[in-house]
Amino acid sequence: MRISIFGLGYVGTVSCGCLAQAGHEVFGVDPVQAKAQLINAGQSPVIEANIGEIISQAVKAGRLRATQDQHQAIHETELSFVCVGTPSQINGNLDVTYVRRVCEQIGQALKDKPTRHTIVVRSTILPGTMHGLVIPVLEEFSGKKAGLDFGVCNNPEFLREGSAVMDFNFPPKIVIGELDKASGDTLAALYADLDAPLIRTNLRTSEMVKYIDNTWHALKIGFANEIGNLCKSLSIDSHQAMEIFCQDKKLNISPAYLSPGFAFGGSCLPKDIRALTYKAKLHDLQLPILCSILPSNELQVLKGLELIMGKGNKRIGVLGFSFKAGTDDLRESPMIEIIERLIGKGYDLRIYDKNVHVASLVGANRDFILNHIPHISKLMVEDIGAVIDHGQTIVIGNNDPDFHSVLQRLRHHQCVVDFVRVTNPRSENGQYDGICW
């Protein structure tokens, strides 16, 4: 392809070199004359492993050159990457001044271009920026319609400083947010030879993915450091402990527990977090990440309660109130807290959980339900139908397979509040609402 790359900073320079190395004809575009001169002299404007040699060879081969002329770059290429910086403002918001300016320039150049052109934003931008800024500015300055007269994509980069060339050529994933299929097809063709998962999605989701990645990376570092500080205070080799932790690819280093939903509960997680953070306090350690886990969990309980109450119905049916499906364990079940708060506020409840029957409970669970929550046991019914018959709002509290068909049994005046995503999101007539979706 013939590609123009706007912004010869870190991401833009690496993209220029790697795409030219792959055989494409690349124009680097930057208003700073010194950067363009460096590229044309076969030198890199940034320090990064291997990129200097790659740029030198690409320039010698005639596949890479740089210019300050945005109009020329647009008219001599078919696809443009926007790789300009998006620094932080004082208040933490993202400064998209450079993105806006480049979109204005590209739009002006598109005005008199007769053929279709595809614009791909690779800069890190907050969700909504493509629809709220990029597309309107391009349309305003070009006089053309996005998705019809020109293509638009968002393509977040996952380059690490120091290994950016390797990350470009062997990415963990390729994410294409597309305004329309034709735009996505054009960009996908560019990556056809790369061995990596290719995900095509909408613009807002692709904008969000980069922030999810970076926040997760930062959280992992902070988590490991807090665990390290605690281990040191307890005379434990933190590296050895974390190496053991990382051996678990089933639960620890995996997609497990990473699906958004309701609060956690049960006999282990809350108890163990309390014990560990108490131990840290005894050693005068401040562990803000670990100490924020339980408060964050409590906020999710409140969010669930507000979602139910916001429906404006007094008769509530609850399906599943053990802390997860397939167990009768009620210890620290967040659904118990939801139920108790609703009772306290005067709501009329019916509750069903096939795994929780007072007659068959023994030990701690029987003691808990008879002595700590007897008022809840009186609201329990024997089948799903009794809950659906009673409730104006049906709350799905755990992922029991029996609950997956509840939506098909609703009457027109009923609605579902889903805490576990038992089905793909649906909102016909406002009957379905998920806690995080």
N, C-alpha and C positions, 0 to 999 in steps of 0.2 A: 504494500500500500504506500501511498504518499501521505505522510503524516506531519502535522505541525504541532509543536509542543510549546505552549505559552507558559513562560516562567522557567528560568534556568537556574533554579536553586537546587536543593538536594534531590528532591523527587524528579524534577524536570530533567536535570542533567543525567541522572541514572537511566531514566526512561529513554532519553535521546540515544545514549550509547548502546543500550541493550536492544532497542528496536532497530537501530541501524545495523548492529552486529547480526541481527536475525535476517537482514536482507532488505529491509524497508528503506525507502527514501525519506529522510527526516529533515525537517526544518526546525531549528530551535529559535524561539522568539523571546526577546527580552528587551525592555527599554534601556537597560544599562549597557552602554556601548562596550565597556570593558569585558563583560561576560561573553557577548557575541564575538568579540575579537579573540578571546581565549579559545573558544570552540573552533573558530575558523583557522586558528593556528595549530589545531590538533591537541589542545590542552584542556584539562577539566577545570571549571570554575570552583569545584568543591573537592575536598579531600575524602576519598573513599577507595577502599581496596579494589584494585583492578580497573577502575573506571577510566583512569588516565590512558592506559594502553588501549583500551577498547575505543575510546574517542579518537585517539591518534590514528588507529587503523581505519576507522570508519570514515574519517575525513580524507585520508589518503585514497581510500577506495571510491570517494565521491558520493557516498551515501548519506553524509551528514554535513550540514552547513547551518550557520546561524545568521539571523537578521534582526533588525529593529523594525522592519516594515511589516506590520500586521496584515495589511491588505494583500501584499504579495504572497505572504504565507498561506492565507486562506485560499486565494485563487489558484495556487499551484499545488494544493493538497486536497484530499477528500475527507480527511478526518482530523480533528483537532483535540488535543488534550489540554485541559486547563490545570496547571500545576503550580499556581501561585500560592503564596503563604496566606494563612488565616490565623494571625496572632491573637493573643488574648487582649481584651480591653481591661481597663483598671477594675471594672466590676465583675470580671470573669467571663463576660459575654464574648462571643467570637467576632472579630473584626473582619468583615467580608468586603472591605473597601477594594482590595485588589481583585477579588472575584468579580465584583460589579464592573470595575474599570475594564477588565479584559472582555467581559461579556458585551459591554458597549462597543468595544473595538471590533470584536468578531461580528456583532450584529451589523455594524456599519459596512464591514467588508462583504457580508452576505447579501446586502441590498442589491448589488448589481452582479451577483454571481448566478449564472443561469442553471447550474447543475446542483443537485442535492448535496449537502454537506452535513456531516455528523459531528456534533460537539459533545465531548466527554469530559465531565468534571471529575478530576482525580484529587483535587484539594479536599482536605477534611472539612466537611460542612455539617452543620446541625440539621436534623430532620426537618423538612419543610422548606429548606433553602432553595432546592431545585424548583419547586412549584411557586415559592413566594418571591424569589429574586431572579434566579438564573433564566428561567423560561420567559417571564414577563419582560426582562431587560433585552434579551435576544430578540423577542418579537417586536418590541417597541423600536429598537434601532435598525432592525432589518426590514420591517414592514411585512414580514412573512409569518407563517403559522407553524409552530413547533409540531412535529409529528406528521406534518403534511409537506411543507416546503423544505424543512431541514430536520435532521435527527437529533435526539438528545438522550444522553445516558449519564449515569453516575457510576463511577468505577473506583471504589476506595482502594488505596494502596496499603500493602502490608510489608513495607520495607523497614528493616532494622539497620541503623547506622553501623557500619563496620562489616556488614554482610549483605548489603543492599543488592549487589549484582547477583549473588546466589539466590536471594529471596525473589528477585524479579524473574529469574530463569526457572526457579523451582519453587513457586509460590505454594503456601499451604492451601490456598483456595483462590478462585477467581470469582468475584462477585460483580455482576452486571445488573444495575438498576436501569430499566428501560422505560421510556415514555411510550414507545410503540415497538412492535415486533421487528420492523425493518431496521430501526436503530440498533436494537440488540443483536440482530443478525450480523450487521456490519462489524460491530465490536467483537462479537464472538469469533468471527473469522480471523481476526487479528491474533487470537490466542489459541488457534486450532492445534498448533504443534506443541503446546505446553502440556506436560503431564500433571494435571491438577484438577480437583473437582471444579466444575463450572456451574455456578448457580446464577440463574436469571430470575430476577424478582422485580418488584416495583421500586420506584425512586425513593420513597420514604424509608422502606426497609433497608435498602442498600446504604443510605445515609447513616442509619442507626448502627449498622453492623460494625463500623470502624470504632465507634464509641464503646460498644459492648466489648470489643476485643481489648482496647486499651485500658478500660476500667477494670476488666478481669485481670489483665497483666499486672496492673498496679496493686490490685487487691491481693493477688498471689504473693507479690513481693512483700507487701505489708504484713500479710498473714505469716509468711515464713520468718520475717524478722521478729515479730512478736513471739512466736513459738521459740525462736532462737534465744531471745532475751529471757524467757521463762526457763528454758532448758538450762541456760548458763547459771541462773540463780539456784537451780536444783542440782547442779554438778552433773548434768547430762550432756553428752555430746550431741549437739543439735543437728549436725550434719548426718550422723549415723541414724538418729531418730527419723529425720525427714527422708532419708534414703529408704528406710523401711516403709514409711508412709507411701512413698511413690511407687513401691512395688505392686500396690493394689491398683490394677488397671480396670477392675470391675466396678468399684464404687468411688475410689478417690480421684484417680486421673481418668475421667470418663464423663459421658453425658449424664450419669446418674445424679439426681437431685438438682438438675439445672433446668427443669421445666417450671415456668412461673405458675403459681397457684396459691393455695391457702397456707396458713401457718403450720409449722411443724409441732409435733407433740410426742407423746409416748413416754416410756419409762427411762429412756437413755439420754436423748439429746438435751432436754432442759436441765436435767439433774447434773449431767457431766459438765455442761458449760458453767453452771453455777459453782460447782466444786472447783473447777480450774481457775475461774476468775477470782474466787475467794482465796485460793492458794496464792495467786499473784499479788493480791492485796497484802497478804501476810509478809511478802517479800518487798513491799513498797514499790511494786512495778505498776506503771501505767500502760495498760494494753487497750487502747481505745477501740481497735477493730473487734477484738474478742468480746469486750464489754458492751459493745453495741448490738450484738447478735440477738439477745433476748428482748431488748427494747424494740428492735426492728420487727421481731416476731409478734410482739404485742400490737404494734401498729397495724399489722396485717389482719389481726383479729378484729380490731376496730374498723378497718376498711370493710371487712365482710359484714359486720353488724350494720354499718351505715348503708351498705348496698341493699340489704334486706329491708331495713326500715324505709329506705327511699322509695320503695315500691308502693307504699301507702296502704298496704293490706294488713288486716289484723289476724286473719287465720293463716297460720304458717304450718307447712308440712316439711319435716326434716327427714331426708333419706340418708342414713349412714351417720353415726356419731361416735364410733370407735375411731382412734386416731388415724387408722388407715384400713383399707379393705382387707378382708381375710383374717382379721384378728378380733378378739373380744376385749382387747386391752383398752380401758377407758382412762388410764392414768395420764393426766395432763393433756387430755384430748382438747384441742382448741374448740372443737364443736360443742363440748360441754360448756365452755365459757360462753359461747354464742347463745346456746339454749337458755342458760341461767339468766343472762342479761335480757333476753327477750321475755322470759317469764316475769322478771322483775319489772319490766315496762308494760306489763298487762296484755301481752300477746297471747293468743289462743293457739296452742301447739299440739300436733300429733307427730310421733317419732317412730321411725322404723329402722331396724338394723338386724338382719337375719343372724348375725353372729353374736348378738347380745340378747340373751333371754334369761331373765332373773332365775327361772326354775333350774336352768342348767349351769349357772355360774357357780364357781367355787373359789375359795381362797380370797385373795386380795380384791379381785374384781367384784365378787359378791358382797364383800364387806363395804367396798366403796359405794356401790350403787344403792345398797339398803340403808347404810348409815350416813353417807355424805350427800347423796343426791336422791333421796326417796321421792321427792316431788317430781323428779324426772321419770322415774320408773312408772309412775302412775299415768304418764302420758304416752307410754309405749303401746304400739298396736302390732297386730300379728302379720300384716301384709302391706305391700306397696299400695294396693288399691285403696285401703282405708286412709292413707296419707293423701293420696291424690283426690279422693272424694272430699276431704276436709279442707285442704289448703287452697288459699287464693295465690299464695306464693309458695312454690316448692323449692326447697334448698337441697342441693345435692352435695353431701358433705364428704363422701369418700368414693373411690373409684371402683365400686362393686359393679361387675358386669351386668347385674340385673337392672341397674339404673340407666343403662345406655339407651333404652327405648322409651324413657319417660316422656320425651318431647312429643312422641306420636300419640300419647294418651291424654294430652292436655285439652281442656275445654277452652273456648274462646276468651273467657274472662281470667284465665290463669296465666301465671308467668313462672319461669324457672330462673333461679340464681345458682349458677354452677361454680363450685369452688375447685373442681378438679379437671374440667374440660373433658367430659364424658363423650362429647361429640364435636365435630367441627362447628365453629361459631355460626350461629344463626340468630337472626333478630327479626323474623317476620312478625309484624304487628306488635313489636316490642315485647314478645313473649320470652325471649331468651337474653340473659345477661351473664357474662363471665367476670370473675373477680379481677383478672389481669388481661382480659381480651374482649 
